[in-house]
């Protein structure tokens, strides 16, 4: 199953309103559980089709250069596609919450930065795929 992308402002706002689900040093993942019935039906309106939804939020405040923002978004969407078959049908938003140290990552699109970003995003998805405590 392919992950669908969040595209509208309404979709981003609905997922961003949910509390953070997982955190790393530089990223936060918000998750909105999509259910077919009950109180969630109203807030689910922007999510017409089933399957996982993924969004990336990379503000200029934390990633000044466009090449860096694009690198981060590519890694988020790439890992989301890789994990899509195993992801529960929820809406996920991965948000950059702090800057990467310019002294450590001198190039805005280096392999070192790409690997660091990929590692942290991989941690976020591993928390999603980890079975809940008490479930066996």
C-alpha positions as CSV (number, residue, x, y, z in Angstrom):
1,X,0.0,0.0,0.0
2,X,1.3,3.4,-0.9
3,X,1.4,6.2,1.6
4,X,-0.6,9.3,0.5
5,X,0.8,12.8,1.1
6,X,-0.8,15.5,3.2
7,X,-1.4,18.4,0.8
8,X,-3.9,20.9,2.1
9,X,-3.5,23.3,5.0
10,X,-6.5,21.7,6.7
11,X,-4.9,18.3,6.6
12,X,-1.7,19.7,8.2
13,X,-3.5,21.6,10.8
14,X,-5.7,18.6,11.9
15,X,-2.6,16.4,12.3
16,X,-0.5,19.1,13.9
17,X,-3.2,19.6,16.6
18,X,-2.6,16.1,17.8
19,X,0.0,15.7,20.5
20,X,3.5,14.6,19.5
21,X,3.8,10.8,19.2
22,X,7.6,10.4,18.9
23,X,10.6,12.6,19.2
24,X,14.3,12.6,18.3
25,X,16.9,15.3,18.7
26,X,15.8,17.2,15.6
27,X,12.3,15.8,14.7
28,X,8.9,15.3,16.1
29,X,6.2,13.0,14.7
30,X,2.5,13.8,15.2
31,X,0.0,11.0,14.6
32,X,-3.7,11.1,14.1
33,X,-5.6,7.9,14.4
34,X,-8.1,7.6,11.6
35,X,-11.3,5.7,12.5
36,X,-14.4,5.2,10.4
37,X,-16.8,5.8,13.2
38,X,-17.4,8.0,16.3
39,X,-16.2,11.5,17.1
40,X,-13.2,11.3,14.7
41,X,-15.5,11.4,11.7
42,X,-15.6,15.2,11.6
43,X,-11.9,15.7,11.8
44,X,-11.3,12.9,9.3
45,X,-13.0,14.7,6.5
46,X,-9.8,15.8,4.8
47,X,-8.7,12.2,4.6
48,X,-11.0,10.6,2.0
49,X,-9.1,7.5,1.2
50,X,-7.7,4.7,3.4
51,X,-4.1,3.9,4.1
52,X,-1.4,5.8,5.8
53,X,-1.0,9.6,5.1
54,X,2.4,11.3,5.5
55,X,3.4,14.9,5.7
56,X,6.7,16.7,6.1
57,X,7.0,20.1,7.7
58,X,10.5,21.7,7.4
59,X,10.4,25.4,8.3
60,X,12.9,27.9,7.0
61,X,13.6,28.8,10.6
62,X,15.4,25.5,11.2
63,X,16.7,24.7,7.7
64,X,17.7,28.0,6.0
65,X,18.9,26.6,2.7
66,X,16.4,25.2,0.2
67,X,18.7,22.3,-0.7
68,X,18.7,21.2,3.0
69,X,14.9,21.5,3.3
70,X,14.5,19.4,0.1
71,X,17.0,16.8,1.3
72,X,15.1,16.4,4.6
73,X,11.7,16.1,2.8
74,X,13.1,13.6,0.3
75,X,14.3,11.4,3.2
76,X,11.0,11.6,5.1
77,X,8.9,10.7,2.0
78,X,11.4,8.0,1.0
79,X,11.3,6.3,4.4
80,X,7.5,6.6,4.5
81,X,7.2,4.8,1.2
82,X,9.6,2.1,2.4
83,X,7.6,1.5,5.6
84,X,4.1,2.1,4.0
85,X,3.0,-1.6,3.8
86,X,3.6,-2.0,7.6
87,X,2.3,1.4,8.7
88,X,-1.2,1.5,10.4
89,X,-3.7,3.6,8.5
90,X,-3.1,6.8,10.4
91,X,-2.1,10.3,9.4
92,X,1.6,11.2,10.3
93,X,3.3,14.5,10.2
94,X,7.1,14.6,10.6
95,X,8.2,18.1,11.7
96,X,11.7,19.5,12.0
97,X,12.0,21.1,15.4
98,X,15.6,22.3,15.6
99,X,18.5,23.1,13.4
100,X,21.4,20.8,12.5
101,X,24.7,22.2,13.7
102,X,26.4,24.1,10.8
103,X,29.9,23.4,12.3
104,X,29.2,19.6,12.1
105,X,27.4,19.7,8.8
106,X,29.2,22.2,6.7
107,X,27.6,21.3,3.4
108,X,23.9,21.9,3.1
109,X,23.3,18.6,1.3
110,X,26.2,16.3,2.3
111,X,26.1,12.6,2.6
112,X,26.8,13.0,6.3
113,X,23.8,15.2,6.8
114,X,21.6,12.8,4.7
115,X,22.7,9.9,6.8
116,X,22.0,11.7,10.1
117,X,18.5,12.8,8.9
118,X,17.7,9.3,7.7
119,X,18.8,7.8,11.0
120,X,16.6,10.1,13.0
121,X,13.6,9.6,10.8
122,X,14.2,5.8,10.9
123,X,14.0,6.1,14.7
124,X,10.6,7.8,14.4
125,X,9.2,5.1,12.1
126,X,10.6,2.3,14.3
127,X,8.5,3.8,17.2
128,X,5.4,3.6,15.1
129,X,6.0,0.1,14.0
130,X,7.0,-1.1,17.6
131,X,4.1,-3.1,19.1
132,X,2.3,-1.4,22.0
133,X,3.3,-2.3,25.6
134,X,1.0,-5.0,26.9
135,X,0.0,-6.3,23.5
136,X,1.1,-9.8,22.7
